[in-house]
Amino acid sequence: MNRIHRKVEYALIALKHMRAKTPGELTTVKEMSSLYGCPHDVLARVLQTLANRSILVSEQGAHGGYAISKDLHRVTFYDLLEMILGPLGVARCLHEAEEGACDLRNTCNIVSPIQLLNRKMAEFYRNLSVAELIEAGRGGSAQKPPAVTLGADRAVGFEQ
């Protein structure tokens, strides 16, 4: 099964948190970091990336913070993964441009199946919006979130 990279988890946590706020209301990295236990520096870099890609708007200053600026129904999970992790592929052989991407490329007998798997996974992720993900399980009352247990440092099933 695929595992989601922690940075992607932090992005989803932040987007879900901001989505619950009044449109235009700013959220600080400090607020989310202390509320959910995400490392401040990593969360800040993730949010900067999303702001640079116009998913969020960022306001500087004492009363600054971040707010969602794009309709998350129009942002696919694949888009989010690429924004945060860069080019995606389930195996090294799919990164031909990288030096030494795969030592077995010339003799490998599963290149075609891996390419098929990659296409199918990419198709699935492209058909899943970020809004769908963060709205899943909605319906409870607004309360302090439970402690968050995060997955492995590396993954997404897509190798970087």
C-alpha positions as CSV (number, residue, x, y, z in Angstrom):
1,M,0.0,0.0,0.0
2,N,1.1,3.5,-0.6
3,R,2.2,5.7,2.3
4,I,1.8,9.5,2.2
5,H,4.9,11.6,2.8
6,R,4.8,13.6,6.0
7,K,5.0,16.9,4.2
8,V,1.8,15.9,2.3
9,E,0.1,15.0,5.5
10,Y,1.1,18.4,7.0
11,A,-0.4,20.1,3.9
12,L,-3.6,18.2,4.2
13,I,-3.8,19.0,7.9
14,A,-3.2,22.7,7.3
15,L,-5.7,22.9,4.4
16,K,-8.4,21.1,6.4
17,H,-7.8,23.5,9.3
18,M,-8.0,26.5,7.1
19,R,-11.0,25.2,5.3
20,A,-12.9,25.2,8.6
21,K,-12.3,28.9,9.1
22,T,-14.3,31.8,7.8
23,P,-13.2,32.6,4.2
24,G,-10.3,35.1,4.3
25,E,-9.5,34.5,8.0
26,L,-5.8,34.0,8.4
27,T,-4.1,31.1,10.2
28,T,-0.6,31.2,11.5
29,V,2.0,28.4,11.3
30,K,2.4,28.7,15.0
31,E,-1.3,28.1,15.6
32,M,-1.4,25.0,13.5
33,S,2.0,23.7,14.7
34,S,0.9,23.9,18.3
35,L,-2.6,22.6,17.7
36,Y,-1.6,19.5,15.6
37,G,2.0,18.9,16.7
38,C,3.5,19.5,13.2
39,P,7.2,20.7,13.3
40,H,7.0,24.5,12.8
41,D,9.8,24.8,10.3
42,V,8.6,21.9,8.0
43,L,5.0,23.2,8.1
44,A,6.2,26.7,7.3
45,R,8.1,25.4,4.2
46,V,5.1,23.4,3.1
47,L,2.8,26.4,3.4
48,Q,5.3,28.6,1.6
49,T,5.3,26.1,-1.3
50,L,1.5,26.2,-1.4
51,A,1.5,30.0,-1.3
52,N,4.1,30.1,-4.2
53,R,1.7,27.8,-6.2
54,S,-1.3,30.1,-5.5
55,I,-3.1,27.5,-3.4
56,L,-2.7,29.8,-0.4
57,V,-2.4,33.6,0.1
58,S,0.2,34.7,2.5
59,E,0.1,38.0,4.5
60,Q,3.2,39.2,6.3
61,G,3.4,41.1,9.6
62,A,2.2,40.9,13.1
63,H,-1.3,40.0,12.1
64,G,-0.3,37.9,9.1
65,G,-0.8,34.3,8.2
66,Y,-2.2,32.1,5.5
67,A,-5.6,31.6,3.9
68,I,-6.9,29.4,1.1
69,S,-7.0,31.3,-2.2
70,K,-8.0,28.5,-4.6
71,D,-11.0,26.3,-4.9
72,L,-9.7,23.0,-3.6
73,H,-12.2,21.1,-5.8
74,R,-10.0,22.2,-8.7
75,V,-6.8,21.0,-7.1
76,T,-6.1,17.3,-7.5
77,F,-4.3,15.2,-5.0
78,Y,-1.8,14.5,-7.8
79,D,-1.2,18.3,-8.1
80,L,-0.6,18.6,-4.4
81,L,1.8,15.7,-4.4
82,E,3.8,17.2,-7.2
83,M,3.8,20.6,-5.6
84,I,5.3,19.3,-2.4
85,L,7.4,16.3,-3.6
86,G,8.3,17.1,-7.2
87,P,8.0,14.7,-10.1
88,L,6.3,11.5,-9.2
89,G,6.8,7.9,-10.1
90,V,6.3,4.6,-8.3
91,A,9.8,3.3,-9.2
92,R,13.2,4.7,-10.0
93,C,13.1,3.6,-13.6
94,L,10.4,6.2,-14.2
95,H,12.9,8.9,-13.5
96,E,15.1,8.4,-16.6
97,A,16.5,11.9,-16.5
98,E,18.0,11.3,-13.1
99,E,21.6,10.0,-13.2
100,G,21.7,6.4,-12.0
101,A,18.0,6.3,-11.7
102,C,18.0,2.5,-12.0
103,D,20.9,0.1,-12.5
104,L,18.5,-2.6,-13.8
105,R,16.8,-0.5,-16.5
106,N,18.5,-2.4,-19.4
107,T,17.8,-5.9,-18.1
108,C,14.6,-5.3,-16.2
109,N,11.6,-7.4,-17.1
110,I,8.9,-5.4,-15.3
111,V,9.4,-1.9,-16.8
112,S,6.0,-2.2,-18.7
113,P,4.1,-3.4,-15.7
114,I,5.6,-0.6,-13.5
115,Q,4.7,2.0,-16.1
116,L,1.1,0.6,-16.2
117,L,0.9,0.8,-12.4
118,N,2.3,4.3,-12.4
119,R,-0.3,5.4,-15.0
120,K,-3.2,3.9,-13.1
121,M,-2.1,5.4,-9.8
122,A,-1.6,8.8,-11.4
123,E,-5.0,8.6,-13.0
124,F,-6.6,7.8,-9.6
125,Y,-4.8,10.7,-7.9
126,R,-5.7,13.0,-10.8
127,N,-9.4,12.1,-10.3
128,L,-9.3,12.8,-6.5
129,S,-9.6,16.4,-5.4
130,V,-8.0,17.8,-2.3
131,A,-11.4,19.0,-1.3
132,E,-12.7,15.4,-1.4
133,L,-10.0,14.3,0.9
134,I,-10.2,16.9,3.5
135,E,-14.0,16.9,3.5
136,A,-14.2,13.1,4.0
137,G,-15.7,12.2,7.4
138,R,-17.1,15.7,7.9
139,G,-20.2,16.1,10.0
140,G,-19.1,16.1,13.6
141,S,-19.2,19.1,15.8
142,A,-16.3,21.5,15.8
143,Q,-14.1,20.5,18.7
144,K,-10.4,20.4,19.5
145,P,-8.8,17.8,17.2
146,P,-7.4,14.6,18.6
147,A,-3.7,14.1,18.8
148,V,-2.4,13.4,15.3
149,T,-0.2,10.3,14.6
150,L,1.7,10.8,11.4
151,G,3.1,8.1,9.1
152,A,6.7,7.4,8.0
153,D,9.0,10.2,7.0
154,R,9.3,8.9,3.4
155,A,6.8,7.6,1.1
156,V,3.7,8.3,-1.0
157,G,4.4,5.0,-2.7
158,F,5.8,7.3,-5.4
159,E,9.5,7.3,-5.1
160,Q,11.2,10.7,-5.1
